[in-house]
Amino acid sequence: MWLSSAAGSPDPHQTESQEKTVHEIRSHRKILRVDLTARKHRIEEPDDIFYRTYCGGSALACYYLLKERRAGVDPWGPTTS
């Protein structure tokens, strides 16, 4: 368990080195988007609902693939990059 209980008493099985604050956990919830063609980048900071909906790397990859490609695209076509 990463966080102490809501009542303020620490988890008896949790060591001091395992304790993390909410700020420390949320500071890692960033997605770096890099456009190599345009040589630009941006950082996205999705909310908790996003991470609960698309937990795991495969689900995130599918989300962005479906979001950024138009419907009916031929995956082996000459215009697909």
Secondary structure as the mmCIF struct_conf table of DSSP 4:
data_model
#
loop_
_struct_conf.conf_type_id
_struct_conf.id
_struct_conf.beg_label_comp_id
_struct_conf.beg_label_asym_id
_struct_conf.beg_label_seq_id
_struct_conf.end_label_comp_id
_struct_conf.end_label_asym_id
_struct_conf.end_label_seq_id
BEND BEND1 LEU A 3 LEU A 3
TURN_TY1_P TURN_TY1_P1 ALA A 6 ALA A 7
BEND BEND2 GLY A 8 GLY A 8
HELX_LH_PP_P HELX_LH_PP_P1 SER A 9 ASP A 11
TURN_TY1_P TURN_TY1_P2 PRO A 12 HIS A 13
HELX_RH_3T_P HELX_RH_3T_P1 GLU A 16 GLN A 18
HELX_RH_AL_P HELX_RH_AL_P1 VAL A 22 ARG A 26
TURN_TY1_P TURN_TY1_P3 SER A 27 HIS A 28
STRN STRN1 ILE A 31 ASP A 35
TURN_TY1_P TURN_TY1_P4 LEU A 36 ARG A 39
STRN STRN2 LYS A 40 GLU A 44
HELX_RH_AL_P HELX_RH_AL_P2 ASP A 48 THR A 53
BEND BEND3 TYR A 54 TYR A 54
BEND BEND4 GLY A 56 GLY A 56
HELX_RH_AL_P HELX_RH_AL_P3 GLY A 57 GLU A 68
BEND BEND5 ARG A 69 ARG A 69
TURN_TY1_P TURN_TY1_P5 ALA A 71 GLY A 72
TURN_TY1_P TURN_TY1_P6 PRO A 75 TRP A 76
BEND BEND6 GLY A 77 GLY A 77
TURN_TY1_P TURN_TY1_P7 PRO A 78 THR A 79
#
